[in-house]
């Protein structure tokens, strides 16, 4: 088969070598190199919460976490072939339901989630979440721009570095704390 949509927004390879392909209005395509075919996950009550997909990450239990740009966060449990939604409709309020990027922090068993249109990160730890406000005086900027409002659309965490160090990218530059 083919992909559900050719507008690719993200790629993720899980621990088993399966490729997860996020699309713009086409949901998620799951490609198994062993079987050479696509499986599609669309937006539905028992599927994805929204068809526009941001980044994806896998936790230590093998769950795939999927950022959506309008439906919040989805957790896919491959073992049960089920989705669970975390968004304003289900009572899990992040800074917004427009989520762009996600990184799994193995040391803290925490998901760091960059939200769109805000200057907040979301820390999601064992189904408990908090906002991390990013202020200019807390973040060193790797950019020659003088004034900015941070709209994080990419979050990077280097496991080789200190646990509390992270990097953010937006359309104006790269920042680190």
N, C-alpha and C positions, 0 to 999 in steps of 0.2 A: 504494500500500500504506500501511499504518499502522506506527506504532512498535511495537517488541517489548515495551515495558513503559512504562506512563504515569508511573512514579515516576522523575523526572529528577533526577540527582545533579550533572550538570555539562554545560556547553555550551562548545564551542570552534569558532571559525571559522578555517579555514586560509587560506593565502595565495591560494588559488584561489576563495575565497568559499564553499566547501563547509562545511556545518555538521555538526559531530560532536556527538552527544548521548549522554552517559553515563547509564546507568540503574542502578537498584537491582535486581539479579538478572535483568536483561534484556540485559546486554552493552552494545554500542555500536551506535547507529543513525547512519548516514551519510546526510545529506540533501543532494542536489544541487539547488539552485534552478533550474538550467538544465533538468533533466529532471523536476523535481517529484515525485520518489519516494524512498523509503527503501531503503537496503541495510543488512542486519543482520549484525553480527559477534557471534557467540555464543562461549561458553566451550567449547573443544574442543582436541584435540591440535594441530590446525593453525590454531586461532583464538585467541581470548583465553585467558589462563591462568585467569581467574576471572570470574564474571558480574556482580560488584559493582564498578562503575567509579567512580573518583575523577576528578581533573582530567586534562587532556590538553594537550600542547604540540607544536609543530612545530620541528624543527631546521633548520639552513641547507641540509641535503641534501633536505629535503622529507619526512623520516620523521615519523610521528606517534607520539609517546610517550604511553602510556596507563597511568596509575596504577590499580592494582586494590586493593581492600580485602580481601586474602587471597591473592592470586596474585603479588604483587610488581609489577614493571614490565614492560610489553609494548611492543615497537617494531613498528609496522606500516609496511611499505615499500610504498607505493602502486604504485611502478614494477613490482614483482614480485608484488603481491597476497599478501604473506607476512607472518607474524608471527614475532618472535623473543622468547623469554621470558627475563627476568632475575629470578630468585628463588632461594630456598633449594634448590629441587629441581634447578635447573640449575647450582648451584655459585656463583651470584652472591649473596652474602649482604649484604643491606642491614641496617639496624638492626632491621627487621621486614619482613614481606611485606604488611603493612597500610599502604599508601601513599595519602595523601589529596590532596596538591597538588603541582604541578610548574610550574616556570618555566624557560624556556630563556634562558640568559645568552649573548647573541650575542658579547659582548666576549671571553669565555673559552671559547666553544663548550662550555658546561657546562650540565648539567641540575641544578637545585636541587630536591630532592624532600623534602617534609615527610611524615614518617612518623607514623602514629597510635600512641597508647599509649606513646610514648617522648618524650624531650626532645632528640631528635637530628634534625639535617638530614642528608641524604645528598647529597654532591656527586658527580655521575656525569659524568666527563670522558673522552671517547674510550674508553669501556668500562672505565675505571678509576674506582673509587669510593672514597670515604672518608667517615667520619662526622664531622660537625661537632657537637660537644657544645655546647649552649646553656646557659650558667650564668647565674644571676641577676645576678652582678656584671658580666657582659659585656653585658647587655641593659638598655636603659633602658625603663622601663615607662610606658605611657600609660594608666594605670588607677589607681583609688583603692584597689585591693585591696593589703593588706600582704604576705601570704604567698601564694605560688603555686607550683605545679609546672607547668612549661610542657608542654602537650600540643599541639604545633603542628598545626592542621588547615587552615591557609591560609598560603601563603607569597607575598609580593608583592615584586617587584623593580622599581624605577623606573629605566629605562634613561637617563632624563634626569639622574639623580642620580649620586653617586659610585659607582664600580663595587663597592666593598666595603660599600655600605649596603643593607640589606634590612629588610623588615618582616614580622613574624609575627603572626597572629591566632589566638587560641584562645577558649574559652568564658569566660575571665576578663578579657580585654583585648587591647590591641594593644601589641606590643613592637617595638623597632627596635635595630639595631646599626650 
